[in-house]
């Protein structure tokens, strides 16, 4: 799927939960260097306190944090992650997002990431790739393309394909769904500290 078609599709998904003005602002936003620095700091802070590879919880927690430090339109997106065109996480068919994210700790088997305009912010990609339970294809690809010790993937959507990664959006979470997931992330952080 071309990045232009996918951005248009993503804009429609954003509009579904957040309205057309939010979708227009979202599609028009470009990430500045200062915003990139704030994204990196926020993500690294989160990775230090949130255990495991719970992508939905981590992405929601990052989005909530980014909304407090950026004046940018931040969206949490669920869908499919592919490596070299082969899906490794998430359904290739549409799914009922409202049902999938009704629980504070969803059993969603897809991938969840953050988008700021056309910029992908994926706080779980490397943690999942380095984890024993992560998809083997993803682990091999990350090892070859990025190497060990990476923590955060931030890049323009159109560049992700050049790196062998495909992000196919199928659902944009509502503010209520993000807040619900943030509650699950908070409980995971508290449990890790106990």
GUVEXMI-990653 format. One record per residue: residue number from 0; residue in three letters; x negated, y negated, z negated of N, C-alpha, C, O in turn. Coordinates in steps of 0.2 Angstrom, whole numbers. Layout:
BEGIN
R;i;aa;n_xx;n_yy;n_zz;ca_xx;ca_yy;ca_zz;c_xx;c_yy;c_zz;o_xx;o_yy;o_zz
R;NUM;ALA;X;Y;Z;X;Y;Z;X;Y;Z;X;Y;Z;
...
***
This chain:
BEGIN
R;i;aa;n_xx;n_yy;n_zz;ca_xx;ca_yy;ca_zz;c_xx;c_yy;c_zz;o_xx;o_yy;o_zz
R;0;UNK;-4;6;0;0;0;0;-4;-6;0;-9;-7;-4;
R;1;UNK;-3;-11;4;-7;-17;5;-6;-21;-1;-1;-21;-5;
R;2;UNK;-11;-25;-3;-11;-29;-9;-5;-35;-8;-2;-36;-13;
R;3;UNK;-4;-37;-2;1;-42;-1;8;-39;-3;12;-42;-6;
R;4;UNK;9;-33;0;15;-30;-1;16;-28;-8;22;-29;-11;
R;5;UNK;11;-26;-12;11;-24;-19;12;-31;-23;16;-30;-28;
R;6;UNK;9;-36;-21;10;-42;-25;18;-45;-25;21;-47;-29;
R;7;UNK;20;-44;-19;27;-46;-17;32;-41;-21;37;-43;-25;
R;8;UNK;30;-35;-21;34;-30;-25;34;-31;-33;39;-31;-36;
R;9;UNK;28;-33;-35;27;-35;-42;31;-41;-44;33;-41;-49;
R;10;UNK;31;-46;-39;35;-52;-41;42;-50;-42;45;-53;-46;
R;11;UNK;45;-46;-38;52;-44;-39;53;-40;-45;58;-41;-49;
R;12;UNK;48;-36;-47;48;-33;-54;48;-38;-60;52;-37;-65;
R;13;UNK;44;-43;-59;43;-48;-64;50;-52;-65;52;-53;-70;
R;14;UNK;53;-54;-59;59;-57;-59;65;-53;-62;69;-57;-65;
R;15;UNK;65;-47;-61;70;-43;-64;71;-44;-72;76;-45;-74;
R;16;UNK;65;-44;-75;66;-45;-83;64;-52;-85;67;-54;-90;
R;17;UNK;61;-56;-81;59;-63;-83;61;-69;-79;60;-75;-81;
R;18;UNK;65;-67;-74;68;-73;-69;63;-75;-64;57;-74;-64;
R;19;UNK;66;-78;-59;62;-80;-53;57;-85;-54;51;-85;-51;
R;20;UNK;58;-90;-59;53;-95;-60;47;-92;-63;41;-94;-62;
R;21;UNK;48;-87;-68;42;-83;-70;38;-79;-65;32;-79;-65;
R;22;UNK;42;-76;-60;39;-73;-55;35;-77;-51;29;-76;-49;
R;23;UNK;37;-83;-49;34;-88;-45;27;-90;-48;22;-90;-45;
R;24;UNK;28;-92;-55;22;-94;-59;17;-89;-59;11;-90;-59;
R;25;UNK;19;-82;-60;15;-77;-60;11;-76;-54;5;-75;-54;
R;26;UNK;14;-76;-48;11;-75;-42;6;-80;-40;1;-79;-36;
R;27;UNK;7;-86;-43;3;-92;-41;-3;-93;-45;-7;-96;-43;
R;28;UNK;-3;-89;-51;-9;-90;-56;-15;-87;-54;-15;-81;-52;
R;29;UNK;-21;-90;-54;-27;-88;-53;-31;-88;-60;-31;-93;-63;
R;30;UNK;-35;-83;-61;-38;-83;-68;-45;-87;-68;-49;-86;-63;
R;31;UNK;-45;-92;-72;-51;-96;-72;-57;-93;-76;-56;-87;-79;
R;32;UNK;-63;-95;-76;-69;-92;-79;-67;-93;-87;-69;-88;-91;
R;33;UNK;-64;-98;-89;-63;-99;-97;-58;-94;-99;-58;-91;-104;
R;34;UNK;-53;-93;-94;-48;-87;-96;-51;-80;-96;-49;-76;-100;
R;35;UNK;-55;-79;-91;-59;-73;-91;-62;-71;-97;-62;-66;-100;
R;36;UNK;-66;-76;-100;-70;-76;-106;-65;-74;-112;-66;-70;-116;
R;37;UNK;-59;-78;-112;-54;-77;-118;-51;-70;-117;-50;-66;-122;
R;38;UNK;-50;-67;-111;-48;-60;-110;-53;-55;-113;-51;-51;-116;
R;39;UNK;-59;-56;-111;-64;-52;-113;-65;-51;-121;-65;-46;-123;
R;40;UNK;-65;-57;-124;-65;-57;-131;-59;-54;-134;-60;-50;-139;
R;41;UNK;-53;-56;-132;-47;-53;-135;-47;-45;-134;-45;-42;-139;
R;42;UNK;-49;-43;-128;-49;-35;-127;-54;-32;-131;-53;-27;-134;
R;43;UNK;-60;-35;-132;-65;-31;-136;-63;-31;-143;-65;-26;-147;
R;44;UNK;-60;-37;-146;-58;-37;-152;-53;-31;-154;-53;-28;-159;
R;45;UNK;-48;-31;-149;-43;-25;-149;-46;-18;-149;-44;-14;-153;
R;46;UNK;-51;-17;-145;-54;-11;-144;-57;-9;-151;-58;-3;-152;
R;47;UNK;-60;-14;-155;-63;-12;-161;-58;-10;-166;-60;-6;-171;
R;48;UNK;-52;-12;-166;-47;-10;-171;-42;-5;-169;-39;-2;-174;
R;49;UNK;-41;-4;-163;-35;1;-161;-38;7;-159;-42;7;-154;
R;50;UNK;-37;13;-162;-40;19;-161;-36;22;-155;-31;20;-153;
R;51;UNK;-39;27;-152;-36;32;-147;-36;29;-140;-39;24;-138;
R;52;UNK;-31;32;-136;-31;30;-129;-23;29;-127;-21;30;-121;
R;53;UNK;-20;26;-132;-13;25;-131;-12;19;-126;-12;13;-129;
R;54;UNK;-12;20;-120;-12;14;-115;-6;9;-116;-7;3;-116;
R;55;UNK;0;12;-117;5;7;-118;5;3;-124;6;-3;-124;
R;56;UNK;3;6;-129;2;2;-136;-4;-3;-135;-3;-9;-137;
R;57;UNK;-10;-1;-132;-15;-5;-131;-14;-11;-126;-16;-17;-128;
R;58;UNK;-11;-10;-121;-9;-15;-116;-4;-20;-119;-5;-26;-118;
R;59;UNK;1;-18;-123;6;-22;-126;2;-27;-131;3;-33;-131;
R;60;UNK;-2;-24;-135;-6;-28;-140;-10;-33;-137;-11;-38;-139;
R;61;UNK;-13;-31;-131;-18;-36;-128;-13;-41;-125;-15;-47;-125;
R;62;UNK;-8;-40;-122;-3;-45;-119;-1;-50;-124;-1;-56;-123;
R;63;UNK;1;-47;-130;3;-52;-135;-2;-56;-138;-1;-62;-139;
R;64;UNK;-8;-54;-138;-14;-58;-140;-16;-63;-135;-17;-69;-136;
R;65;UNK;-15;-61;-128;-17;-65;-123;-12;-71;-122;-14;-77;-121;
R;66;UNK;-6;-70;-124;-1;-75;-124;-2;-80;-129;1;-86;-128;
R;67;UNK;-6;-79;-134;-7;-84;-139;-13;-88;-138;-14;-93;-140;
R;68;UNK;-18;-85;-133;-24;-88;-132;-24;-91;-125;-29;-95;-123;
R;69;UNK;-20;-90;-121;-20;-92;-114;-13;-96;-112;-8;-94;-115;
R;70;UNK;-13;-100;-108;-7;-104;-105;-6;-100;-98;-3;-104;-94;
R;71;UNK;-7;-94;-98;-6;-91;-91;0;-86;-92;2;-83;-97;
R;72;UNK;3;-84;-86;9;-79;-86;6;-72;-87;2;-70;-82;
R;73;UNK;7;-69;-92;5;-62;-94;10;-57;-93;16;-58;-96;
R;74;UNK;9;-52;-90;14;-47;-89;11;-40;-90;6;-38;-89;
R;75;UNK;15;-35;-93;13;-28;-95;17;-24;-89;23;-25;-89;
R;76;UNK;13;-20;-86;15;-17;-80;14;-9;-81;9;-7;-83;
R;77;UNK;19;-5;-79;19;2;-79;19;5;-72;23;2;-68;
R;78;UNK;16;10;-71;16;13;-65;11;19;-64;10;23;-68;
R;79;UNK;8;19;-58;3;24;-56;-4;22;-55;-5;17;-52;
R;80;UNK;-9;25;-58;-16;24;-57;-18;30;-52;-18;36;-54;
R;81;UNK;-21;28;-47;-24;32;-42;-32;31;-42;-34;26;-42;
R;82;UNK;-35;37;-40;-42;37;-39;-44;39;-32;-42;45;-30;
R;83;UNK;-47;35;-28;-48;37;-21;-41;39;-17;-41;44;-13;
R;84;UNK;-36;36;-19;-29;37;-16;-26;43;-19;-20;45;-17;
R;85;UNK;-28;46;-24;-25;52;-27;-23;50;-34;-27;48;-38;
R;86;UNK;-16;51;-35;-13;49;-42;-16;53;-47;-17;59;-47;
R;87;UNK;-19;50;-53;-21;53;-59;-17;52;-65;-17;56;-69;
R;88;UNK;-14;46;-65;-9;45;-70;-3;42;-68;-3;37;-64;
R;89;UNK;3;45;-70;9;41;-68;13;45;-63;10;48;-58;
R;90;UNK;19;44;-63;24;47;-58;23;43;-51;22;37;-51;
R;91;UNK;23;47;-46;23;44;-39;30;42;-37;31;38;-33;
R;92;UNK;35;44;-41;42;43;-39;45;37;-44;42;37;-50;
R;93;UNK;49;33;-43;52;28;-47;55;32;-54;57;38;-54;
R;94;UNK;54;28;-59;56;31;-66;61;26;-69;61;20;-67;
R;95;UNK;64;28;-74;69;24;-78;64;21;-84;63;23;-89;
R;96;UNK;62;15;-82;57;11;-87;61;9;-93;57;10;-99;
R;97;UNK;67;8;-93;70;6;-100;71;12;-104;70;11;-110;
R;98;UNK;72;18;-102;72;24;-106;65;26;-108;64;28;-114;
R;99;UNK;60;25;-103;53;27;-105;50;22;-111;46;25;-115;
R;100;UNK;52;16;-111;49;12;-116;54;10;-121;54;4;-124;
R;101;UNK;59;14;-123;64;13;-128;61;14;-135;64;11;-140;
R;102;UNK;56;18;-135;53;20;-142;47;16;-143;43;14;-138;
R;103;UNK;45;14;-149;39;10;-151;33;14;-149;27;11;-148;
R;104;UNK;33;21;-149;27;25;-147;30;29;-141;31;35;-142;
R;105;UNK;30;27;-135;33;30;-129;29;36;-127;23;37;-128;
R;106;UNK;32;41;-124;29;47;-122;28;46;-114;28;51;-111;
R;107;UNK;27;40;-112;26;39;-105;20;42;-102;15;41;-105;
R;108;UNK;20;46;-97;14;49;-95;11;45;-89;6;48;-86;
R;109;UNK;13;39;-88;10;35;-83;4;30;-85;2;31;-91;
R;110;UNK;3;25;-82;-2;21;-84;1;14;-85;5;12;-82;
R;111;UNK;-2;11;-90;1;4;-92;-5;-1;-92;-10;1;-95;
R;112;UNK;-4;-7;-89;-10;-12;-89;-7;-18;-89;-1;-19;-89;
R;113;UNK;-11;-23;-90;-9;-30;-90;-11;-34;-83;-16;-32;-80;
R;114;UNK;-6;-38;-81;-8;-42;-75;-7;-50;-77;-2;-52;-81;
R;115;UNK;-12;-54;-75;-12;-61;-75;-12;-63;-68;-18;-64;-65;
R;116;UNK;-7;-65;-65;-7;-66;-58;-9;-60;-54;-6;-55;-56;
R;117;UNK;-13;-61;-50;-15;-55;-46;-21;-52;-49;-25;-48;-46;
R;118;UNK;-23;-53;-55;-29;-50;-59;-26;-45;-63;-22;-45;-67;
R;119;UNK;-29;-39;-62;-28;-33;-66;-33;-34;-73;-39;-35;-72;
R;120;UNK;-30;-33;-78;-33;-32;-85;-32;-26;-88;-26;-25;-90;
R;121;UNK;-36;-21;-87;-35;-14;-90;-40;-12;-96;-45;-11;-95;
R;122;UNK;-37;-12;-101;-40;-11;-108;-41;-4;-109;-45;-2;-114;
R;123;UNK;-37;0;-106;-38;8;-107;-41;12;-102;-43;18;-103;
R;124;UNK;-43;9;-96;-46;13;-91;-52;17;-93;-53;23;-92;
R;125;UNK;-57;13;-96;-63;16;-98;-63;21;-104;-66;26;-104;
R;126;UNK;-59;19;-109;-58;23;-115;-55;29;-113;-57;35;-115;
R;127;UNK;-50;29;-108;-47;35;-106;-52;40;-102;-52;46;-102;
R;128;UNK;-56;36;-97;-60;40;-93;-66;43;-97;-68;49;-96;
R;129;UNK;-68;40;-103;-73;43;-107;-70;48;-112;-74;52;-115;
R;130;UNK;-64;49;-113;-61;53;-118;-60;60;-115;-60;61;-109;
R;131;UNK;-61;65;-120;-61;72;-118;-54;74;-114;-54;78;-110;
R;132;UNK;-48;71;-117;-42;72;-114;-40;68;-107;-35;69;-105;
R;133;UNK;-45;64;-105;-43;60;-99;-44;64;-93;-47;70;-93;
R;134;UNK;-41;62;-88;-41;66;-81;-48;66;-79;-52;62;-78;
R;135;UNK;-50;72;-77;-56;74;-74;-58;70;-68;-64;67;-68;
R;136;UNK;-54;69;-64;-55;65;-58;-57;58;-60;-61;55;-57;
R;137;UNK;-53;55;-64;-55;48;-67;-61;48;-70;-65;43;-69;
R;138;UNK;-63;53;-74;-69;53;-78;-75;53;-73;-80;49;-74;
R;139;UNK;-75;57;-68;-80;58;-63;-81;51;-59;-86;49;-58;
R;140;UNK;-75;48;-57;-75;42;-53;-78;36;-57;-83;33;-55;
R;141;UNK;-76;36;-63;-79;30;-68;-86;31;-69;-90;27;-69;
R;142;UNK;-88;38;-70;-96;39;-71;-100;37;-65;-105;34;-65;
R;143;UNK;-97;39;-59;-101;37;-53;-100;30;-51;-105;27;-49;
R;144;UNK;-95;27;-52;-94;20;-49;-96;14;-55;-98;9;-53;
R;145;UNK;-95;16;-61;-96;11;-66;-102;13;-71;-105;9;-74;
R;146;UNK;-103;19;-72;-107;22;-77;-105;22;-84;-99;20;-85;
R;147;UNK;-109;23;-89;-106;24;-96;-106;17;-100;-109;12;-97;
R;148;UNK;-102;17;-105;-102;12;-110;-98;6;-108;-99;0;-110;
R;149;UNK;-94;6;-103;-90;1;-101;-83;0;-105;-81;5;-108;
R;150;UNK;-81;-6;-106;-75;-6;-111;-69;-9;-108;-63;-8;-110;
R;151;UNK;-69;-14;-103;-64;-17;-100;-64;-18;-92;-70;-20;-90;
R;152;UNK;-59;-17;-89;-59;-18;-82;-55;-24;-80;-49;-24;-82;
R;153;UNK;-58;-29;-77;-54;-35;-75;-56;-37;-68;-62;-38;-67;
R;154;UNK;-52;-37;-64;-53;-38;-57;-47;-40;-53;-41;-39;-55;
R;155;UNK;-48;-44;-47;-42;-45;-43;-40;-39;-40;-43;-34;-39;
R;156;UNK;-33;-39;-39;-30;-33;-37;-33;-30;-30;-34;-24;-29;
R;157;UNK;-34;-35;-26;-37;-33;-19;-44;-29;-20;-46;-26;-15;
R;158;UNK;-48;-31;-25;-54;-28;-26;-54;-21;-29;-59;-17;-28;
R;159;UNK;-49;-20;-33;-48;-13;-36;-49;-8;-31;-52;-3;-32;
R;160;UNK;-45;-8;-25;-45;-3;-20;-53;-2;-17;-54;4;-16;
R;161;UNK;-56;-7;-17;-63;-7;-15;-68;-3;-19;-73;0;-18;
R;162;UNK;-65;-3;-26;-69;1;-31;-66;8;-32;-68;12;-36;
R;163;UNK;-61;10;-27;-58;17;-28;-52;17;-32;-50;23;-33;
R;164;UNK;-50;12;-35;-44;12;-40;-38;9;-36;-38;4;-33;
R;165;UNK;-32;13;-38;-26;10;-35;-21;9;-41;-20;14;-44;
R;166;UNK;-18;3;-41;-13;2;-46;-7;1;-43;-6;-4;-39;
R;167;UNK;-2;5;-44;5;5;-40;10;3;-46;12;7;-50;
R;168;UNK;12;-3;-46;17;-5;-51;24;-2;-49;26;-2;-44;
R;169;UNK;27;0;-55;34;3;-54;39;-1;-59;45;0;-58;
R;170;UNK;36;-4;-64;40;-7;-69;37;-12;-73;31;-11;-75;
R;171;UNK;40;-18;-74;37;-23;-78;41;-23;-85;47;-24;-84;
R;172;UNK;37;-23;-90;41;-22;-97;44;-29;-98;41;-34;-97;
R;173;UNK;50;-29;-102;53;-35;-104;49;-37;-111;45;-33;-113;
R;174;UNK;50;-43;-113;47;-46;-119;49;-41;-125;45;-40;-129;
R;175;UNK;55;-39;-125;58;-35;-131;54;-28;-131;52;-26;-136;
R;176;UNK;53;-25;-125;49;-19;-124;42;-20;-127;39;-16;-130;
R;177;UNK;39;-26;-125;32;-27;-127;32;-28;-134;27;-25;-137;
R;178;UNK;36;-31;-137;37;-32;-144;37;-26;-148;34;-25;-153;
R;179;UNK;42;-21;-145;43;-15;-148;36;-11;-148;34;-8;-153;
R;180;UNK;33;-11;-143;26;-7;-142;21;-11;-147;17;-7;-150;
R;181;UNK;21;-17;-148;16;-20;-152;17;-18;-159;13;-17;-163;
R;182;UNK;24;-17;-161;25;-14;-168;21;-7;-168;19;-5;-174;
R;183;UNK;22;-3;-163;18;4;-163;11;3;-164;7;7;-167;
R;184;UNK;8;-2;-160;1;-3;-160;-1;-6;-167;-6;-4;-170;
R;185;UNK;3;-10;-170;1;-12;-177;1;-6;-182;-3;-6;-186;
R;186;UNK;6;-2;-181;6;4;-186;0;8;-185;-3;11;-190;
R;187;UNK;-2;9;-178;-8;13;-177;-15;10;-180;-19;13;-183;
R;188;UNK;-15;3;-180;-21;-1;-183;-21;0;-190;-26;2;-193;
R;189;UNK;-15;0;-193;-14;0;-201;-16;8;-203;-20;8;-208;
R;190;UNK;-14;12;-199;-16;19;-201;-23;21;-200;-26;25;-204;
R;191;UNK;-26;18;-195;-33;19;-194;-38;16;-199;-43;18;-201;
R;192;UNK;-35;11;-202;-39;7;-208;-38;11;-214;-42;10;-219;
R;193;UNK;-33;15;-215;-31;18;-221;-36;24;-223;-35;27;-228;
***
